[in-house]
C-alpha cells in the first residue's frame, strides 16, 4: 500500500466512539481498490480540526476530504446545528498544509454562495489547487456514489475523467458538483459545474468563452466532450 494520500475527516457527535459512518467505510474500501491511501479521522470539535491540520502537514497528505453536514456558511461539526465557518476553516488549514492540492467537501450546499472561495482568495497563505463541493442539498444515499465517481476519476489524474465524473454525478444524483481551480496567474479561482459540463456535452455551442475553452484545448477534453 502506498503512503496515505487522502485524509478523510468525518463529523460525529460525542456519543459516537469508534464506529465509522457508512460513507467513510465505503470510501476507505474504494481507496484500497484504487490504491489510494485513505486515513479516516473522526471530528467532534474545532480542537480536533486543529490537531488534524498538524497531522495533515506532518504526514504529507495531498488531499483533504470532509464528510459533514454543511451549508453556504460552513461545515456542521459535530452536527448541523454547530457550524464552523469557512474563514475559521481556512485559518486552521491554510498555513499548515503546503502540500494540499485538493479539498473535497461531501456536504450540502458548500458552494451555494462564495464564502469558501472568498475565504481562500482573501488569504495570503497556501491555496488548494482544486476545490470540489456541491451547490445543492446532498441526500445521504447519494454521498457514496458521488464520492466513488469523483475519487475514481481523481485517481487517474486526468481532467477529462474528472469532467465526465462531474457530469455523471449530476445525472445520477441531481446534485450539482462544482470544481474550482486555482489560477496562479490571477490568484483567483475559476470554476465549472457538473450540470454545465453535461450541457456542454449535449450542445457544444453553449460552451462559454474563457477558461473552459483553455481546459478543453490544453488538457485534452475535446475527445470526451465532443
Secondary structure, DSSP 4 states (H G I P E B T S, - for coil): -PPP-EEEEEE--TT--SPPPHHHHHHHHHHHHHT--EEEEEE-SHHHHHHHHHHHHHHT-SEEEEE-EEETTEEESSSTTSEEEHHHHHHHHHTT-TT--EEEEESTTTTSSSHHHHHHHT-SS---SEEEEESS---HHHHHHHHHHHHHHHHHT-HHHHHHHHHHHHHHH---EEEEEEETTTTEEEEEEHHHHHHHHH-GGGPPSSHHHHHHHHTT-HHHH-
